[in-house]
Amino acid sequence: MTVMQGGEVTAEELEHPWVAQQEHVDIAADWDGTPPEYELKPPAGGNHLSAWQTCTGSVYDAPIVDGNAVHSMEHGAVWLTYDPELLDQAAVDALALLIQGRDYSLMSPYPGQGVAISLQSWGNRYQTDDPADPVIEGYLDGFVLNQRFNPELNATCSGGLSTDANDL
């Protein structure tokens, strides 16, 4: 994936131009209340909602709103999602241990994502069906607050939304 730095690359030149989009769609004067749609499911960047999802090693038991999670990734977080139909509770609990206590990370179920585990950070994604895949922890170590893929440096992960999609 191409990284935009210093205006050297235009969005049209990117394989995934949505990484250049980082507007808060819900504060625009012409916003009609429709949440942003994403090319990738789960998304790994793009225009999003103005409220971020709390990402202080947060483990959510229910799906969260994509547009809030994307805002968290803009702050430098990694979002680990899992398909609850493809993992047993023991695997979910083991993944939660990797997230809990790790600032700038969050985890939630993502029914129907088509792969057991997906890790997203701004402009990047890694997917696996193996809950013991060592790349999972390596991805978390490498992409949490990764300065190359962090469009909003020094933004917080605390004080965001702690609700899930069921609360809408």
Disulfide bonds with the S-S distance in Angstrom:
Cys55-Cys157 1.77
